[in-house]
Amino acid sequence: MSESEKRIAPFGLRLPPALKARVQKSADDANRSLNAEIIARLESSFEGPSREEYDAMKKWTQDILKTALDVAVEQIIAEKDTGRGE
């Protein structure tokens, strides 16, 4: 155990037996201790997309919506021009 790990205050955590077994299996599969598995899962739950990823996803979504809207408008105009939209 490293010095920094020794300075971390113990924290009691009550887990239902079935959940503890599932987390322990995941820890075993990842060659981690139960504590390390819980820490890894907690840390990952706070991770989200970076600002750049968020902006890229937002632009991509806006582009898709604009394209879909443009296609829908073109279809409405085409149907109106052919007399099917009346």
Gaussian input, Z-matrix of N, CA and C with variables (Angstrom, degrees):
# hf/3-21g

backbone

0 1
 N
 C     1     B1
 C     2     B2     1     A1
 N     3     B3     2     A2     1     D1
 C     4     B4     3     A3     2     D2
 C     5     B5     4     A4     3     D3
 N     6     B6     5     A5     4     D4
 C     7     B7     6     A6     5     D5
 C     8     B8     7     A7     6     D6
 N     9     B9     8     A8     7     D7
 C    10    B10     9     A9     8     D8
 C    11    B11    10    A10     9     D9
 N    12    B12    11    A11    10    D10
 C    13    B13    12    A12    11    D11
 C    14    B14    13    A13    12    D12
 N    15    B15    14    A14    13    D13
 C    16    B16    15    A15    14    D14
 C    17    B17    16    A16    15    D15
 N    18    B18    17    A17    16    D16
 C    19    B19    18    A18    17    D17
 C    20    B20    19    A19    18    D18
 N    21    B21    20    A20    19    D19
 C    22    B22    21    A21    20    D20
 C    23    B23    22    A22    21    D21
 N    24    B24    23    A23    22    D22
 C    25    B25    24    A24    23    D23
 C    26    B26    25    A25    24    D24
 N    27    B27    26    A26    25    D25
 C    28    B28    27    A27    26    D26
 C    29    B29    28    A28    27    D27
 N    30    B30    29    A29    28    D28
 C    31    B31    30    A30    29    D29
 C    32    B32    31    A31    30    D30
 N    33    B33    32    A32    31    D31
 C    34    B34    33    A33    32    D32
 C    35    B35    34    A34    33    D33
 N    36    B36    35    A35    34    D34
 C    37    B37    36    A36    35    D35
 C    38    B38    37    A37    36    D36
 N    39    B39    38    A38    37    D37
 C    40    B40    39    A39    38    D38
 C    41    B41    40    A40    39    D39
 N    42    B42    41    A41    40    D40
 C    43    B43    42    A42    41    D41
 C    44    B44    43    A43    42    D42
 N    45    B45    44    A44    43    D43
 C    46    B46    45    A45    44    D44
 C    47    B47    46    A46    45    D45
 N    48    B48    47    A47    46    D46
 C    49    B49    48    A48    47    D47
 C    50    B50    49    A49    48    D48
 N    51    B51    50    A50    49    D49
 C    52    B52    51    A51    50    D50
 C    53    B53    52    A52    51    D51
 N    54    B54    53    A53    52    D52
 C    55    B55    54    A54    53    D53
 C    56    B56    55    A55    54    D54
 N    57    B57    56    A56    55    D55
 C    58    B58    57    A57    56    D56
 C    59    B59    58    A58    57    D57
 N    60    B60    59    A59    58    D58
 C    61    B61    60    A60    59    D59
 C    62    B62    61    A61    60    D60
 N    63    B63    62    A62    61    D61
 C    64    B64    63    A63    62    D62
 C    65    B65    64    A64    63    D63
 N    66    B66    65    A65    64    D64
 C    67    B67    66    A66    65    D65
 C    68    B68    67    A67    66    D66
 N    69    B69    68    A68    67    D67
 C    70    B70    69    A69    68    D68
 C    71    B71    70    A70    69    D69
 N    72    B72    71    A71    70    D70
 C    73    B73    72    A72    71    D71
 C    74    B74    73    A73    72    D72
 N    75    B75    74    A74    73    D73
 C    76    B76    75    A75    74    D74
 C    77    B77    76    A76    75    D75
 N    78    B78    77    A77    76    D76
 C    79    B79    78    A78    77    D77
 C    80    B80    79    A79    78    D78
 N    81    B81    80    A80    79    D79
 C    82    B82    81    A81    80    D80
 C    83    B83    82    A82    81    D81
 N    84    B84    83    A83    82    D82
 C    85    B85    84    A84    83    D83
 C    86    B86    85    A85    84    D84
 N    87    B87    86    A86    85    D85
 C    88    B88    87    A87    86    D86
 C    89    B89    88    A88    87    D87
 N    90    B90    89    A89    88    D88
 C    91    B91    90    A90    89    D89
 C    92    B92    91    A91    90    D90
 N    93    B93    92    A92    91    D91
 C    94    B94    93    A93    92    D92
 C    95    B95    94    A94    93    D93
 N    96    B96    95    A95    94    D94
 C    97    B97    96    A96    95    D95
 C    98    B98    97    A97    96    D96
 N    99    B99    98    A98    97    D97
 C   100   B100    99    A99    98    D98
 C   101   B101   100   A100    99    D99
 N   102   B102   101   A101   100   D100
 C   103   B103   102   A102   101   D101
 C   104   B104   103   A103   102   D102
 N   105   B105   104   A104   103   D103
 C   106   B106   105   A105   104   D104
 C   107   B107   106   A106   105   D105
 N   108   B108   107   A107   106   D106
 C   109   B109   108   A108   107   D107
 C   110   B110   109   A109   108   D108
 N   111   B111   110   A110   109   D109
 C   112   B112   111   A111   110   D110
 C   113   B113   112   A112   111   D111
 N   114   B114   113   A113   112   D112
 C   115   B115   114   A114   113   D113
 C   116   B116   115   A115   114   D114
 N   117   B117   116   A116   115   D115
 C   118   B118   117   A117   116   D116
 C   119   B119   118   A118   117   D117
 N   120   B120   119   A119   118   D118
 C   121   B121   120   A120   119   D119
 C   122   B122   121   A121   120   D120
 N   123   B123   122   A122   121   D121
 C   124   B124   123   A123   122   D122
 C   125   B125   124   A124   123   D123
 N   126   B126   125   A125   124   D124
 C   127   B127   126   A126   125   D125
 C   128   B128   127   A127   126   D126
 N   129   B129   128   A128   127   D127
 C   130   B130   129   A129   128   D128
 C   131   B131   130   A130   129   D129
 N   132   B132   131   A131   130   D130
 C   133   B133   132   A132   131   D131
 C   134   B134   133   A133   132   D132
 N   135   B135   134   A134   133   D133
 C   136   B136   135   A135   134   D134
 C   137   B137   136   A136   135   D135
 N   138   B138   137   A137   136   D136
 C   139   B139   138   A138   137   D137
 C   140   B140   139   A139   138   D138
 N   141   B141   140   A140   139   D139
 C   142   B142   141   A141   140   D140
 C   143   B143   142   A142   141   D141
 N   144   B144   143   A143   142   D142
 C   145   B145   144   A144   143   D143
 C   146   B146   145   A145   144   D144
 N   147   B147   146   A146   145   D145
 C   148   B148   147   A147   146   D146
 C   149   B149   148   A148   147   D147
 N   150   B150   149   A149   148   D148
 C   151   B151   150   A150   149   D149
 C   152   B152   151   A151   150   D150
 N   153   B153   152   A152   151   D151
 C   154   B154   153   A153   152   D152
 C   155   B155   154   A154   153   D153
 N   156   B156   155   A155   154   D154
 C   157   B157   156   A156   155   D155
 C   158   B158   157   A157   156   D156
 N   159   B159   158   A158   157   D157
 C   160   B160   159   A159   158   D158
 C   161   B161   160   A160   159   D159
 N   162   B162   161   A161   160   D160
 C   163   B163   162   A162   161   D161
 C   164   B164   163   A163   162   D162
 N   165   B165   164   A164   163   D163
 C   166   B166   165   A165   164   D164
 C   167   B167   166   A166   165   D165
 N   168   B168   167   A167   166   D166
 C   169   B169   168   A168   167   D167
 C   170   B170   169   A169   168   D168
 N   171   B171   170   A170   169   D169
 C   172   B172   171   A171   170   D170
 C   173   B173   172   A172   171   D171
 N   174   B174   173   A173   172   D172
 C   175   B175   174   A174   173   D173
 C   176   B176   175   A175   174   D174
 N   177   B177   176   A176   175   D175
 C   178   B178   177   A177   176   D176
 C   179   B179   178   A178   177   D177
 N   180   B180   179   A179   178   D178
 C   181   B181   180   A180   179   D179
 C   182   B182   181   A181   180   D180
 N   183   B183   182   A182   181   D181
 C   184   B184   183   A183   182   D182
 C   185   B185   184   A184   183   D183
 N   186   B186   185   A185   184   D184
 C   187   B187   186   A186   185   D185
 C   188   B188   187   A187   186   D186
 N   189   B189   188   A188   187   D187
 C   190   B190   189   A189   188   D188
 C   191   B191   190   A190   189   D189
 N   192   B192   191   A191   190   D190
 C   193   B193   192   A192   191   D191
 C   194   B194   193   A193   192   D192
 N   195   B195   194   A194   193   D193
 C   196   B196   195   A195   194   D194
 C   197   B197   196   A196   195   D195
 N   198   B198   197   A197   196   D196
 C   199   B199   198   A198   197   D197
 C   200   B200   199   A199   198   D198
 N   201   B201   200   A200   199   D199
 C   202   B202   201   A201   200   D200
 C   203   B203   202   A202   201   D201
 N   204   B204   203   A203   202   D202
 C   205   B205   204   A204   203   D203
 C   206   B206   205   A205   204   D204
 N   207   B207   206   A206   205   D205
 C   208   B208   207   A207   206   D206
 C   209   B209   208   A208   207   D207
 N   210   B210   209   A209   208   D208
 C   211   B211   210   A210   209   D209
 C   212   B212   211   A211   210   D210
 N   213   B213   212   A212   211   D211
 C   214   B214   213   A213   212   D212
 C   215   B215   214   A214   213   D213
 N   216   B216   215   A215   214   D214
 C   217   B217   216   A216   215   D215
 C   218   B218   217   A217   216   D216
 N   219   B219   218   A218   217   D217
 C   220   B220   219   A219   218   D218
 C   221   B221   220   A220   219   D219
 N   222   B222   221   A221   220   D220
 C   223   B223   222   A222   221   D221
 C   224   B224   223   A223   222   D222
 N   225   B225   224   A224   223   D223
 C   226   B226   225   A225   224   D224
 C   227   B227   226   A226   225   D225
 N   228   B228   227   A227   226   D226
 C   229   B229   228   A228   227   D227
 C   230   B230   229   A229   228   D228
 N   231   B231   230   A230   229   D229
 C   232   B232   231   A231   230   D230
 C   233   B233   232   A232   231   D231
 N   234   B234   233   A233   232   D232
 C   235   B235   234   A234   233   D233
 C   236   B236   235   A235   234   D234
 N   237   B237   236   A236   235   D235
 C   238   B238   237   A237   236   D236
 C   239   B239   238   A238   237   D237
 N   240   B240   239   A239   238   D238
 C   241   B241   240   A240   239   D239
 C   242   B242   241   A241   240   D240
 N   243   B243   242   A242   241   D241
 C   244   B244   243   A243   242   D242
 C   245   B245   244   A244   243   D243
 N   246   B246   245   A245   244   D244
 C   247   B247   246   A246   245   D245
 C   248   B248   247   A247   246   D246
 N   249   B249   248   A248   247   D247
 C   250   B250   249   A249   248   D248
 C   251   B251   250   A250   249   D249
 N   252   B252   251   A251   250   D250
 C   253   B253   252   A252   251   D251
 C   254   B254   253   A253   252   D252
 N   255   B255   254   A254   253   D253
 C   256   B256   255   A255   254   D254
 C   257   B257   256   A256   255   D255

   B1=1.4477
   B2=1.5285
   B3=1.3414
   B4=1.4580
   B5=1.5260
   B6=1.3364
   B7=1.4656
   B8=1.5242
   B9=1.3366
   B10=1.4690
   B11=1.5269
   B12=1.3336
   B13=1.4654
   B14=1.5279
   B15=1.3179
   B16=1.4594
   B17=1.5237
   B18=1.3368
   B19=1.4624
   B20=1.5246
   B21=1.3051
   B22=1.4585
   B23=1.5243
   B24=1.3231
   B25=1.4628
   B26=1.5210
   B27=1.3243
   B28=1.4625
   B29=1.5273
   B30=1.3066
   B31=1.4561
   B32=1.5150
   B33=1.3153
   B34=1.4630
   B35=1.5197
   B36=1.2926
   B37=1.4642
   B38=1.5175
   B39=1.3109
   B40=1.4633
   B41=1.5168
   B42=1.3081
   B43=1.4627
   B44=1.5181
   B45=1.3123
   B46=1.4639
   B47=1.5334
   B48=1.3196
   B49=1.4639
   B50=1.5334
   B51=1.3200
   B52=1.4694
   B53=1.5293
   B54=1.3278
   B55=1.4639
   B56=1.5201
   B57=1.3197
   B58=1.4624
   B59=1.5242
   B60=1.3155
   B61=1.4673
   B62=1.5280
   B63=1.3307
   B64=1.4676
   B65=1.5290
   B66=1.3377
   B67=1.4648
   B68=1.5279
   B69=1.3215
   B70=1.4642
   B71=1.5230
   B72=1.3432
   B73=1.4707
   B74=1.5224
   B75=1.3331
   B76=1.4627
   B77=1.5202
   B78=1.3241
   B79=1.4635
   B80=1.5233
   B81=1.3228
   B82=1.4668
   B83=1.5248
   B84=1.3403
   B85=1.4664
   B86=1.5280
   B87=1.3391
   B88=1.4650
   B89=1.5317
   B90=1.3351
   B91=1.4692
   B92=1.5316
   B93=1.3326
   B94=1.4603
   B95=1.5161
   B96=1.3258
   B97=1.4640
   B98=1.5224
   B99=1.3130
   B100=1.4592
   B101=1.5292
   B102=1.3234
   B103=1.4605
   B104=1.5322
   B105=1.3242
   B106=1.4680
   B107=1.5267
   B108=1.3202
   B109=1.4712
   B110=1.5248
   B111=1.3220
   B112=1.4647
   B113=1.5285
   B114=1.3225
   B115=1.4661
   B116=1.5241
   B117=1.3305
   B118=1.4701
   B119=1.5227
   B120=1.3197
   B121=1.4692
   B122=1.5295
   B123=1.3067
   B124=1.4646
   B125=1.5240
   B126=1.3268
   B127=1.4635
   B128=1.5211
   B129=1.3205
   B130=1.4681
   B131=1.5251
   B132=1.3325
   B133=1.4674
   B134=1.5226
   B135=1.3235
   B136=1.4579
   B137=1.5209
   B138=1.3152
   B139=1.4558
   B140=1.5147
   B141=1.2551
   B142=1.4553
   B143=1.5079
   B144=1.2955
   B145=1.4587
   B146=1.5307
   B147=1.3188
   B148=1.4597
   B149=1.5224
   B150=1.3000
   B151=1.4682
   B152=1.5274
   B153=1.3347
   B154=1.4604
   B155=1.5287
   B156=1.3343
   B157=1.4636
   B158=1.5253
   B159=1.3246
   B160=1.4603
   B161=1.5243
   B162=1.3365
   B163=1.4654
   B164=1.5252
   B165=1.3395
   B166=1.4673
   B167=1.5271
   B168=1.3382
   B169=1.4677
   B170=1.5266
   B171=1.3236
   B172=1.4592
   B173=1.5246
   B174=1.3416
   B175=1.4659
   B176=1.5251
   B177=1.3230
   B178=1.4636
   B179=1.5281
   B180=1.3279
   B181=1.4633
   B182=1.5229
   B183=1.3197
   B184=1.4618
   B185=1.5281
   B186=1.3347
   B187=1.4704
   B188=1.5260
   B189=1.3236
   B190=1.4675
   B191=1.5289
   B192=1.3206
   B193=1.4664
   B194=1.5254
   B195=1.3193
   B196=1.4644
   B197=1.5207
   B198=1.3224
   B199=1.4630
   B200=1.5239
   B201=1.3204
   B202=1.4676
   B203=1.5248
   B204=1.3102
   B205=1.4601
   B206=1.5276
   B207=1.3273
   B208=1.4690
   B209=1.5250
   B210=1.3232
   B211=1.4667
   B212=1.5261
   B213=1.3264
   B214=1.4661
   B215=1.5258
   B216=1.3157
   B217=1.4663
   B218=1.5279
   B219=1.3265
   B220=1.4700
   B221=1.5253
   B222=1.3251
   B223=1.4641
   B224=1.5256
   B225=1.3147
   B226=1.4701
   B227=1.5230
   B228=1.3180
   B229=1.4685
   B230=1.5223
   B231=1.3298
   B232=1.4657
   B233=1.5230
   B234=1.3232
   B235=1.4650
   B236=1.5269
   B237=1.3060
   B238=1.4660
   B239=1.5325
   B240=1.3384
   B241=1.4662
   B242=1.5227
   B243=1.3243
   B244=1.4657
   B245=1.5208
   B246=1.3243
   B247=1.4571
   B248=1.5088
   B249=1.3304
   B250=1.4682
   B251=1.5173
   B252=1.3186
   B253=1.4557
   B254=1.5085
   B255=1.3257
   B256=1.4660
   B257=1.4969
   A1=108.13
   A2=116.31
   A3=120.71
   A4=110.61
   A5=115.11
   A6=120.04
   A7=111.57
   A8=116.95
   A9=119.13
   A10=110.83
   A11=117.03
   A12=120.00
   A13=111.18
   A14=116.53
   A15=120.22
   A16=111.28
   A17=117.47
   A18=120.99
   A19=112.31
   A20=118.50
   A21=121.14
   A22=108.09
   A23=115.40
   A24=119.97
   A25=109.91
   A26=117.36
   A27=120.16
   A28=110.27
   A29=115.40
   A30=121.07
   A31=107.63
   A32=115.85
   A33=119.97
   A34=110.21
   A35=116.42
   A36=120.93
   A37=108.07
   A38=115.60
   A39=120.28
   A40=108.31
   A41=115.47
   A42=121.60
   A43=109.23
   A44=117.27
   A45=118.53
   A46=108.40
   A47=117.44
   A48=120.51
   A49=114.16
   A50=117.46
   A51=119.69
   A52=111.07
   A53=117.15
   A54=120.48
   A55=110.43
   A56=116.59
   A57=119.99
   A58=110.30
   A59=116.96
   A60=120.57
   A61=110.72
   A62=116.79
   A63=120.18
   A64=111.19
   A65=116.04
   A66=119.57
   A67=109.82
   A68=116.92
   A69=120.55
   A70=110.93
   A71=117.16
   A72=120.29
   A73=110.22
   A74=117.25
   A75=120.46
   A76=110.68
   A77=116.26
   A78=120.69
   A79=110.25
   A80=116.26
   A81=120.35
   A82=110.86
   A83=116.19
   A84=120.63
   A85=111.76
   A86=116.67
   A87=121.58
   A88=111.96
   A89=116.24
   A90=121.55
   A91=111.61
   A92=115.27
   A93=121.14
   A94=108.94
   A95=114.56
   A96=119.23
   A97=108.14
   A98=115.80
   A99=120.49
   A100=109.75
   A101=116.51
   A102=121.19
   A103=110.94
   A104=117.49
   A105=120.93
   A106=111.03
   A107=116.86
   A108=120.54
   A109=110.82
   A110=116.47
   A111=120.36
   A112=110.05
   A113=117.65
   A114=121.24
   A115=110.53
   A116=117.30
   A117=120.66
   A118=111.14
   A119=116.30
   A120=119.67
   A121=111.34
   A122=117.42
   A123=119.86
   A124=110.79
   A125=116.52
   A126=119.38
   A127=111.27
   A128=117.36
   A129=119.87
   A130=111.49
   A131=117.38
   A132=119.25
   A133=111.88
   A134=117.66
   A135=121.40
   A136=112.42
   A137=116.70
   A138=120.09
   A139=109.12
   A140=116.20
   A141=121.69
   A142=108.29
   A143=115.05
   A144=116.96
   A145=110.54
   A146=115.56
   A147=119.81
   A148=108.81
   A149=116.70
   A150=121.07
   A151=109.91
   A152=116.92
   A153=120.62
   A154=111.01
   A155=116.40
   A156=119.95
   A157=110.91
   A158=116.01
   A159=120.40
   A160=110.12
   A161=116.79
   A162=120.47
   A163=111.24
   A164=116.89
   A165=120.68
   A166=110.63
   A167=117.28
   A168=120.42
   A169=110.83
   A170=116.41
   A171=120.84
   A172=110.41
   A173=116.88
   A174=120.75
   A175=110.42
   A176=116.95
   A177=121.47
   A178=109.65
   A179=116.41
   A180=120.74
   A181=111.05
   A182=116.73
   A183=120.17
   A184=111.13
   A185=116.83
   A186=120.69
   A187=111.10
   A188=116.44
   A189=120.28
   A190=110.15
   A191=116.47
   A192=119.63
   A193=111.47
   A194=117.65
   A195=120.88
   A196=110.18
   A197=117.04
   A198=120.63
   A199=110.42
   A200=116.96
   A201=120.67
   A202=110.73
   A203=117.00
   A204=120.88
   A205=110.84
   A206=116.79
   A207=120.68
   A208=111.07
   A209=116.99
   A210=121.25
   A211=109.92
   A212=117.07
   A213=120.49
   A214=110.87
   A215=117.52
   A216=121.03
   A217=110.10
   A218=116.78
   A219=120.18
   A220=111.07
   A221=117.42
   A222=120.63
   A223=111.08
   A224=116.86
   A225=120.47
   A226=109.99
   A227=116.96
   A228=120.89
   A229=110.52
   A230=117.16
   A231=120.88
   A232=110.66
   A233=117.47
   A234=120.76
   A235=110.80
   A236=116.81
   A237=120.67
   A238=109.76
   A239=116.69
   A240=121.21
   A241=111.86
   A242=117.37
   A243=120.44
   A244=111.84
   A245=116.90
   A246=120.57
   A247=114.23
   A248=118.55
   A249=120.62
   A250=112.23
   A251=117.27
   A252=119.38
   A253=113.77
   A254=118.57
   A255=121.07
   A256=111.47
   D1=130.38
   D2=-178.86
   D3=-75.47
   D4=166.33
   D5=178.95
   D6=-61.77
   D7=-40.03
   D8=-179.44
   D9=-66.33
   D10=-34.53
   D11=177.94
   D12=-68.81
   D13=-33.16
   D14=179.15
   D15=-67.87
   D16=-26.39
   D17=-178.22
   D18=-83.43
   D19=-10.44
   D20=179.14
   D21=-76.97
   D22=125.89
   D23=-179.25
   D24=-68.57
   D25=137.19
   D26=176.46
   D27=-61.59
   D28=148.36
   D29=-178.96
   D30=-136.45
   D31=115.48
   D32=178.89
   D33=-75.55
   D34=133.43
   D35=-179.59
   D36=-133.19
   D37=125.51
   D38=177.88
   D39=-96.11
   D40=123.97
   D41=177.77
   D42=-121.22
   D43=139.62
   D44=171.61
   D45=-58.96
   D46=143.17
   D47=-176.13
   D48=-52.73
   D49=-41.39
   D50=-178.56
   D51=-65.70
   D52=-39.96
   D53=178.76
   D54=-68.05
   D55=-42.17
   D56=178.47
   D57=-59.65
   D58=-40.74
   D59=179.36
   D60=-63.45
   D61=-41.11
   D62=179.39
   D63=-65.64
   D64=-43.53
   D65=179.32
   D66=-66.03
   D67=-40.22
   D68=179.04
   D69=-62.82
   D70=-40.59
   D71=178.02
   D72=-62.96
   D73=-43.03
   D74=177.73
   D75=-62.63
   D76=-40.17
   D77=178.23
   D78=-63.00
   D79=-45.14
   D80=178.74
   D81=-61.21
   D82=-43.68
   D83=-179.83
   D84=-62.16
   D85=-31.74
   D86=-178.56
   D87=-95.46
   D88=6.16
   D89=-177.66
   D90=55.14
   D91=44.77
   D92=178.15
   D93=-124.02
   D94=161.26
   D95=172.19
   D96=-74.85
   D97=164.45
   D98=176.98
   D99=-58.82
   D100=-43.55
   D101=178.99
   D102=-60.73
   D103=-46.09
   D104=-179.47
   D105=-63.77
   D106=-36.35
   D107=178.26
   D108=-65.63
   D109=-44.38
   D110=179.11
   D111=-63.08
   D112=-43.50
   D113=178.58
   D114=-62.22
   D115=-45.41
   D116=-179.64
   D117=-60.65
   D118=-42.58
   D119=-179.46
   D120=-69.02
   D121=-39.78
   D122=177.80
   D123=-64.81
   D124=-45.32
   D125=179.35
   D126=-60.89
   D127=-42.18
   D128=-178.63
   D129=-67.10
   D130=-26.73
   D131=179.68
   D132=-70.57
   D133=-19.54
   D134=178.48
   D135=-94.51
   D136=-8.37
   D137=179.36
   D138=-80.35
   D139=141.58
   D140=176.87
   D141=-142.53
   D142=-178.03
   D143=179.44
   D144=-66.46
   D145=147.44
   D146=175.38
   D147=-69.67
   D148=168.25
   D149=179.41
   D150=-58.87
   D151=-40.57
   D152=179.87
   D153=-64.75
   D154=-42.61
   D155=178.31
   D156=-64.92
   D157=-41.10
   D158=178.48
   D159=-61.67
   D160=-47.29
   D161=-179.96
   D162=-61.87
   D163=-39.91
   D164=179.05
   D165=-65.54
   D166=-42.82
   D167=178.47
   D168=-64.62
   D169=-39.21
   D170=179.14
   D171=-63.02
   D172=-46.11
   D173=179.81
   D174=-64.33
   D175=-42.60
   D176=179.83
   D177=-60.22
   D178=-44.99
   D179=179.39
   D180=-63.66
   D181=-43.72
   D182=178.37
   D183=-62.33
   D184=-41.28
   D185=179.15
   D186=-62.53
   D187=-42.87
   D188=179.53
   D189=-63.98
   D190=-45.26
   D191=179.83
   D192=-63.49
   D193=-40.28
   D194=178.67
   D195=-64.45
   D196=-43.50
   D197=178.66
   D198=-61.81
   D199=-45.12
   D200=179.69
   D201=-62.36
   D202=-40.99
   D203=178.80
   D204=-65.88
   D205=-43.22
   D206=178.07
   D207=-59.49
   D208=-43.88
   D209=179.47
   D210=-63.69
   D211=-43.57
   D212=-179.86
   D213=-62.67
   D214=-42.68
   D215=179.03
   D216=-63.74
   D217=-43.63
   D218=178.30
   D219=-60.71
   D220=-40.51
   D221=178.94
   D222=-65.81
   D223=-40.95
   D224=178.76
   D225=-63.22
   D226=-44.70
   D227=179.16
   D228=-63.08
   D229=-43.96
   D230=-179.81
   D231=-62.68
   D232=-42.06
   D233=179.11
   D234=-66.05
   D235=-38.88
   D236=178.88
   D237=-65.72
   D238=-41.79
   D239=-179.93
   D240=-65.20
   D241=-31.81
   D242=-179.53
   D243=-90.59
   D244=-2.58
   D245=177.27
   D246=87.27
   D247=2.62
   D248=-179.73
   D249=-84.24
   D250=-15.69
   D251=-175.59
   D252=-93.59
   D253=8.23
   D254=-176.81
   D255=-89.40

